[in-house]
Amino acid sequence: MPTDITTRVVETIRDVTGDDGWCSRAQVDSLMGATTIDKREVDRALKRAVAEGRLEKDGEQYRPTDEA
């Protein structure tokens, strides 16, 4: 279910953000690659999270918003 995957991706990003609060797309791919979630599902989850206001995107960087 995309919503469950989206939640997992947002939570993963929240858990690993650096001092500046951002997580690179490469980090997301690496972390989610260790799970059973493939890159296409991660892509959809990131797009959905940004559209829902749960993540902020700046180029290839993501960070959770207060809504997350």
N, C-alpha and C positions, 0 to 999 in steps of 0.2 A: 504494500500500500504506500503510495507516494508520501502521504502525510507522515507516516511512521518513519520513513527514510529521511524526510526533511527534518523531522525532529532530531533524529540521530545525528545528522550532519551538523545542524545548528549547535547541538550539545557538544559535539566533538570540537567544533571551532571554539566554542566558549571555554572549553577545558584547556586548550593549547595555545590560546592567543598569547603573544609575547608582551613585553613591557609597553609597547605602543598600542596594544589591543588588536593588532591585525594578524591575520593568518594567510599565508600565500596559497594560491591554488595548488601548487606543487605539494605543499604540506597536506592539504585536504586530500588530494589524490593518494598520497602515500599512506596517510592514516586510514582512509576508507578502503584502500586496496588491501589492507590487512583483514578486512571483513569480507562478507559475501556480496557486498554492494559493488556493482560494476560502474565504470566511468560514466556511462550514459545515464544511469540512475542518479549518480552524484550530480551530473550536469543539471538534470531536471530538478533535483532537490535544491540546488543552489539558486537556480532561477526562481523557483517557487518561494523560497525563503526571502529573497530580495523583493519579489513582488508583494509578498505579505508584510514586508517591513520588519522581518525578523533578523535580517542581515543587511549590512551596508556593504556596497561594493565600490572599490576604487581600482580600476584596471583589473589586475589579477589578484587583488587582495580583498579579503573579507573580514568583517568583524561583526559580532552580535550587537544588536541595538537594545535599547531598554525594553523593547517589546518582546524580545526573545525569552 
